């Protein structure tokens, strides 16, 4: 297994907006890890870009990531 960059040094963010951006980045990194071939990801994009169910599923993944980040940040209290 090759060494990858550490794109996630911490779940701690200064603001909820930064937490949301981190959640989106984590979701994108997960997709790239699952389907490592960028050409295939680009080929598949039109299939899900107009599919409401797949877009909602993507939003749910981001929401789950955000939930974890919010908890790690004590909900920015």
Helices and strands as residue ranges (DSSP letters): H 16-34, H 38-49, H 52-72, G 74-76
